[in-house]
Amino acid sequence: MYLRVSTSAQKPDLKNQKAAVETYCTHHKILVDESIEEIASGLNYKRPKFSKLFEEIELGQVSRIVIAHKDRLVRFGFEWFESFCTRHGAEVIVINGDPLSPEQELVQDLLSIVHIFSARLYGLRSYKKAIKDAASQKDSAPTQSE
């Protein structure tokens, strides 16, 4: 099973995902060999545990991945990732995968994009503020000649 949240503040959701996936696996008599938990953005495709999982799939070492929601693996490109897994003999099971209409998927994608850019903009503002604060601290620090 693969479990992911974007931030440490969302860490309690890892337990919720794990409980849901474990319940599903028990009910469907699926043996769980490994539980992978990661705290990272779904847009970051260089996540260490995701990268390791990707390599193991490519090597044919993974037969099944169970996830709570599609976006726990990848924020965009789930269909490509699922196809990649299938080509390498791995099945992807999404336990909360209610089928969406194309319009609903588009709305979800647009909302995700807006959320991502908002988070990046907020991060950029925080970064600029940190630089400004550091510069003002440097300017107010006593010099050695004083």
Legacy VTK file of the C-alpha trace (Angstrom):
# vtk DataFile Version 3.0
C-alpha trace
ASCII
DATASET POLYDATA
POINTS 146 float
0.000 0.000 0.000
1.151 3.520 -0.762
0.024 6.383 1.484
0.897 10.046 1.005
0.056 13.464 2.372
1.457 16.781 1.191
2.474 18.341 4.511
3.305 17.369 8.079
0.122 19.129 9.182
-1.814 16.472 7.230
-0.010 13.604 8.965
-3.165 12.403 10.777
-4.648 11.667 7.337
-1.932 9.026 6.852
-3.567 7.030 9.654
-6.982 7.470 8.035
-5.666 6.324 4.662
-3.914 3.368 6.263
-7.026 2.295 8.163
-9.167 2.527 5.018
-6.685 0.592 2.884
-6.134 -2.066 5.565
-9.898 -2.533 5.953
-10.282 -2.865 2.184
-7.405 -5.351 1.945
-8.736 -7.449 4.816
-12.234 -7.507 3.327
-10.887 -8.487 -0.119
-8.312 -10.937 1.287
-5.356 -8.988 -0.131
-2.037 -9.636 1.600
-0.096 -6.426 2.266
3.651 -6.994 2.021
4.704 -3.412 2.573
3.227 -0.109 3.684
4.893 2.955 2.169
4.163 6.290 3.847
5.398 9.570 2.452
5.005 13.262 3.260
5.573 15.181 0.033
3.764 17.040 -2.713
2.013 14.918 -5.307
3.575 17.172 -7.931
7.075 16.260 -6.817
7.933 13.235 -8.911
11.356 12.967 -7.236
9.890 11.812 -3.929
12.353 9.257 -2.487
9.853 6.515 -1.646
7.829 7.098 -4.820
11.028 6.889 -6.887
11.975 3.618 -5.191
8.478 2.229 -5.823
8.698 3.345 -9.465
12.018 1.492 -9.889
10.650 -1.649 -8.220
7.639 -1.600 -10.555
9.947 -1.214 -13.542
11.976 -4.218 -12.379
8.817 -6.314 -12.007
9.176 -6.556 -8.231
5.700 -5.153 -7.471
2.510 -7.037 -8.299
-0.062 -4.733 -6.703
-0.352 -1.226 -5.273
-3.361 -0.317 -3.146
-4.081 3.382 -2.611
-6.882 5.346 -0.976
-7.267 7.912 -3.798
-5.751 8.396 -7.267
-3.995 11.602 -6.277
-2.019 9.859 -3.531
0.332 8.468 -6.195
0.436 11.335 -8.665
-1.446 14.609 -8.813
-1.604 14.527 -12.617
-1.050 11.705 -15.085
-2.640 8.885 -13.106
-3.775 7.097 -16.274
-0.184 7.116 -17.588
1.137 5.777 -14.282
-1.528 3.074 -14.188
-0.621 2.064 -17.754
3.074 1.966 -16.790
2.241 -0.331 -13.876
0.132 -2.620 -16.074
2.943 -2.908 -18.649
5.264 -4.029 -15.846
2.840 -6.521 -14.298
1.587 -4.385 -11.408
-2.079 -3.793 -10.657
-3.193 -0.470 -9.160
-6.222 -0.626 -6.866
-7.890 2.663 -5.916
-10.312 2.056 -3.064
-12.050 5.455 -3.243
-12.157 5.753 -6.985
-15.654 6.937 -7.772
-15.814 7.387 -11.535
-16.068 11.039 -12.544
-17.483 12.555 -15.684
-14.986 14.336 -17.963
-16.417 17.650 -16.746
-15.932 16.685 -13.084
-12.348 15.582 -13.777
-11.640 18.882 -15.538
-13.041 20.870 -12.609
-10.950 18.839 -10.149
-7.828 19.368 -12.271
-8.453 23.116 -12.486
-9.023 23.364 -8.735
-5.801 21.428 -8.136
-3.882 23.767 -10.425
-5.284 26.851 -8.676
-4.420 25.339 -5.287
-0.878 24.506 -6.398
-0.199 27.973 -7.772
-1.700 29.566 -4.659
0.612 27.493 -2.471
3.615 28.401 -4.614
2.690 32.086 -4.524
2.350 31.928 -0.742
5.732 30.178 -0.534
7.303 32.825 -2.764
5.907 35.604 -0.572
7.258 33.871 2.538
10.652 33.470 0.842
10.766 37.169 -0.136
9.766 38.175 3.402
12.519 35.970 4.870
15.095 37.603 2.576
13.842 41.077 3.511
13.941 40.211 7.236
17.459 38.795 6.924
18.625 41.914 5.081
17.131 44.236 7.697
18.743 42.195 10.496
22.087 42.463 8.721
21.656 46.235 8.328
20.759 46.677 12.005
23.599 44.473 13.309
26.507 46.384 14.886
29.642 46.476 12.742
33.067 45.516 14.049
34.271 49.123 13.978
31.574 50.250 16.436
LINES 1 147
146 0 1 2 3 4 5 6 7 8 9 10 11 12 13 14 15 16 17 18 19 20 21 22 23 24 25 26 27 28 29 30 31 32 33 34 35 36 37 38 39 40 41 42 43 44 45 46 47 48 49 50 51 52 53 54 55 56 57 58 59 60 61 62 63 64 65 66 67 68 69 70 71 72 73 74 75 76 77 78 79 80 81 82 83 84 85 86 87 88 89 90 91 92 93 94 95 96 97 98 99 100 101 102 103 104 105 106 107 108 109 110 111 112 113 114 115 116 117 118 119 120 121 122 123 124 125 126 127 128 129 130 131 132 133 134 135 136 137 138 139 140 141 142 143 144 145
